[in-house]
Amino acid sequence: MKILGNIIWLLFGGFFLFIEYILAGVALCITIIGIPFGLQSFKLGVLALWPFGQKIEYMNYAPGCLSTIMNILWLFIGGIWIMLTHIFFGLLLGITIIGIPWARQHFKMASLALTPFGRKVAF
């Protein structure tokens, strides 16, 4: 069922989300200061490509206050807008019974888009 869900996800916008995240990651990695944010964009891109069957976990170690500072900066760079986009599409897909699995994936991605530092995507 995961494979079928991922294939449908790719056909109906998942690939374009992946390309968007990858291009944003490349643009952020151009500067040295933007590299950590670009890596988080790549993390979101991998999740956007194949979201079914993946889980978001907190890191096993305590990342400290740097993770919190980076998450606050991420909010200003674009994390809030990415999260709101995923919430909008999640609510839109959640209207129909058929769209609920894809809405759940958008809500999962929204939580990661809001605070990506200190988390990892488990395959």
C-alpha positions, 0 to 999 in steps of 0.5 A, spaced: 500 500 500 505 504 501 508 503 494 501 505 491 500 511 495 507 514 493 506 513 486 499 516 486 503 522 490 508 522 485 503 523 479 499 528 483 504 533 485 510 530 489 515 530 484 514 538 483 514 538 491 521 535 490 524 539 485 522 545 489 525 543 495 531 541 491 532 547 487 531 551 494 536 547 497 541 548 492 540 556 492 541 556 499 547 552 499 550 557 494 552 561 501 556 558 506 551 561 511 545 558 508 548 551 507 545 548 514 538 551 511 539 548 504 541 541 508 534 541 511 531 543 504 534 537 502 531 533 507 524 536 506 525 534 499 527 527 500 520 526 504 516 530 499 519 525 494 517 518 497 513 520 504 509 514 505 513 509 510 517 514 512 517 517 520 520 523 523 524 522 529 527 526 534 535 526 534 538 521 539 542 526 542 541 533 545 542 538 540 542 544 545 540 551 544 543 551 537 538 547 534 533 552 537 536 558 534 536 555 527 529 553 528 527 560 529 531 563 524 528 557 519 521 560 521 523 567 518 527 564 512 521 561 510 519 555 514 512 558 516 510 559 509 512 552 507 508 549 513 502 554 511 502 551 504 502 544 507 497 545 512 492 548 506 493 542 502 492 537 507 486 541 509 484 541 502 485 533 501 482 532 508 475 534 505 474 528 501 475 521 504 479 518 498 484 524 500 485 523 507 492 519 506 495 524 502 492 529 507 496 526 513 502 526 509 502 533 508 500 534 516 507 530 517 511 534 512 508 541 515 511 539 522 517 538 519 517 544 515 516 548 521 522 545 525 526 541 521 533 542 526 533 536 531 529 531 527 531 526 522 527 522 517 527 515 518 526 510 512 
